[in-house]
Each structure stands twice: as C-alpha cells, then as structure tokens.
C-alpha cells in the first residue's frame, strides 16, 4: 500500500490488489515506529495521521520476575515523533489508501487474489487474479510481491528462500482492559513463561511465547491449565482469563525468519515479508517493509514512467535494503537463542536481572541504543520520490 501510494504520487499508474474485502483482521503488526512516522511527516501527512485513534509508546519496559526495567527510551531520537504509535493495521492501511486515491493513477481492487504470474520471454509481465466475477489477467511493467511470509508471488516466481530458523511460536489473543491495570510493562517473564501485553485502549493485545510447535501440547493440557499459566505470568489478568473460552479465541503465529537469496527477477520485485520474513521480536517487521517501499519508490518511481525496468534497478533496491534486513534478522536470531528460548527453558523464579538489563537499569543513557535499533533501524529511509502536482 505504501509503495503504491508513493508511486501514484510520482505519476505512475498503480493497481494494488487485496484478496480480502477489507483490511479488518486481528493480530497484524500494529506498531508504527518513529522511522515510519518520520516518513509520514516528510509526506506532509503526520498531523492528519495522528488524528486517528492511537496510543503513544515513549518507552519500552519489561518485567522480569519481580524486577521492572526500562529497555528503550525513544525521547532522544532525531525525528519529529519520538514514540511508537499503536494503531490497528486496518486504520493505517485505510489512511494510506485514502491519501493514495487523491492521485489519478492509483487503483485499489479488493477481493482480488493473485493466483499466478504471467511471463513472456523469461520476463514477468503481469498476474492472473481470481475475483467474485471470475478469473482475469492484469498486465504490468512491474509486479511487486508484498503478500507476506507465505507469498504466492515469490512461490510462483521460484525465488530461493534461505531459512534462518526460529525456536519459538506466538499465541495471539485479546483480553479486556480495566482502568486499574498497569500501564508500563510490555514484556513479562516469570517462571519460564513470557507474555507481551500491548495496550489497545479497550483491551490488551497479548502475545504468549511458546516453544516451536508447542501449541498441540498446550491444547492437550487443556485450556484451564493455560489460563492458570497466563495468570501466573500476569496476575492482574487472573479474573479475565475466563474470557478465553475456547481455542478459537487464539491465533497461532508460526514464527519464521528467512530471506530470499534474490528478491527479484525481470519484471518482478519482492519487498517486506515476501522478501524477508521477520520475527515479531521488536515489532519491526511492518516498519522494515515500509522502509523497503520507500527505498523502492526512491529508486524506481521516475524510471517506471517510461515502462519496464532494467534489471540493474531491481538489483539496486535489494542492495540498498540487504544490510538493514540482515542486521535486524541477526539480532532477532540472537534474541531467540540467547534470551527468549533460555527463558522458556528455565521455570525457576528470577532472583537477579541478567547483566545487560542491569546495565540498562544503572545507566539510563544506554537505553538510547535499543531505542535507536527498534525505533529507526539500521538504515532509515527518507522520501525522495517526486510528487506529481495535482491540477
């Protein structure tokens, strides 16, 4: 959506395809980081954007056993908005779509599912789609796969996936929020259990970390046992765990960390999770995808006005975004192996904070480092693609 908006803004004819009839789906990435907010500011849209209902997270905290520590402080970042905005992804997508529709070259087609690629002379020249009215073809000078970690586009293109592995999965759920609930701690670790609670104003969006493939065992143990485990890691939720009435109230996210060896082929480019599936650690996946979109628009917008792109420009997009992707994934893999999985494997009570967290507690200035990594990433992009002046 962001790439479609930026290209239409630059005078390129764009069709964005969405297989569902709307964007209303729970448990998508709802964190909009300072790097993304900065891009919205550069587009002159920040004031309107922040009129949408949202919460502002200025620090990231964790509760480890009975210890609470601030992990990241965004107040020192060199950007206009020094916070993470918490906003349902459907609101974000609807906002971008509304702004994009101001440009004559933008078209959004809902209930339109890509089912295959069209190729001529070893070049992708369009897609085949399924709609309520039947199947049809859409021709294009460039097809962009932005359809997530289970990307149809990258599978159809036969692009090679390199899997970096992930020893965890995540159970998403929602539990009602009360005024007396704690406000600060996001991550909670207690007795071998890890829970992330995200304030969604009227409810908590909760992520319960489990070992890879562990959901079947949890179901065998019964939902009552799971409710007790949940109340143990977050005692303030104890009375409300009964809101989770069946396993239908949970959404399993199978965590994957991978990347394409090559993000493109002639006439096609993958970005976001289609090019590099991210772990939910740090909540940075959507923001890396948006940074991909900004970089792609900066490089491709003007050349696309003239038709099909030379391969060197698609290669240039991947080269630009490879370093921040690999560095972020490297840190996520380290966090999986050295922090999260060991915490799941040690049910004993925490009697002392790990030394990195002790340093953050003793020296508040160090909190700027994780804030920079989470909030900005390793190569934040700025909007340089031109704007087509409206008549």
Secondary structure as GFF3:
##gff-version 3
##sequence-region A 1 391
A	DSSP	alpha_helix	2	9	.	.	.	ID=ss1
A	DSSP	beta_strand	14	17	.	.	.	ID=ss2
A	DSSP	beta_strand	31	32	.	.	.	ID=ss3
A	DSSP	alpha_helix	34	42	.	.	.	ID=ss4
A	DSSP	alpha_helix	46	49	.	.	.	ID=ss5
A	DSSP	beta_strand	55	57	.	.	.	ID=ss6
A	DSSP	beta_strand	59	64	.	.	.	ID=ss7
A	DSSP	beta_strand	67	73	.	.	.	ID=ss8
A	DSSP	three_ten_helix	74	76	.	.	.	ID=ss9
A	DSSP	beta_strand	84	86	.	.	.	ID=ss10
A	DSSP	alpha_helix	89	100	.	.	.	ID=ss11
A	DSSP	beta_strand	106	109	.	.	.	ID=ss12
A	DSSP	beta_strand	112	120	.	.	.	ID=ss13
A	DSSP	beta_strand	123	131	.	.	.	ID=ss14
A	DSSP	beta_strand	134	139	.	.	.	ID=ss15
A	DSSP	beta_strand	143	145	.	.	.	ID=ss16
A	DSSP	alpha_helix	152	157	.	.	.	ID=ss17
A	DSSP	beta_strand	161	163	.	.	.	ID=ss18
A	DSSP	beta_strand	168	176	.	.	.	ID=ss19
A	DSSP	beta_strand	185	190	.	.	.	ID=ss20
A	DSSP	beta_strand	193	199	.	.	.	ID=ss21
A	DSSP	beta_strand	203	211	.	.	.	ID=ss22
A	DSSP	alpha_helix	215	221	.	.	.	ID=ss23
A	DSSP	alpha_helix	223	233	.	.	.	ID=ss24
A	DSSP	three_ten_helix	235	243	.	.	.	ID=ss25
A	DSSP	three_ten_helix	247	249	.	.	.	ID=ss26
A	DSSP	beta_strand	251	253	.	.	.	ID=ss27
A	DSSP	beta_strand	258	260	.	.	.	ID=ss28
A	DSSP	beta_strand	264	265	.	.	.	ID=ss29
A	DSSP	beta_strand	268	270	.	.	.	ID=ss30
A	DSSP	three_ten_helix	272	274	.	.	.	ID=ss31
A	DSSP	three_ten_helix	281	283	.	.	.	ID=ss32
A	DSSP	alpha_helix	285	304	.	.	.	ID=ss33
A	DSSP	alpha_helix	311	335	.	.	.	ID=ss34
A	DSSP	pi_helix	336	340	.	.	.	ID=ss35
A	DSSP	alpha_helix	341	345	.	.	.	ID=ss36
A	DSSP	alpha_helix	355	362	.	.	.	ID=ss37
A	DSSP	three_ten_helix	364	366	.	.	.	ID=ss38
A	DSSP	alpha_helix	367	375	.	.	.	ID=ss39
###
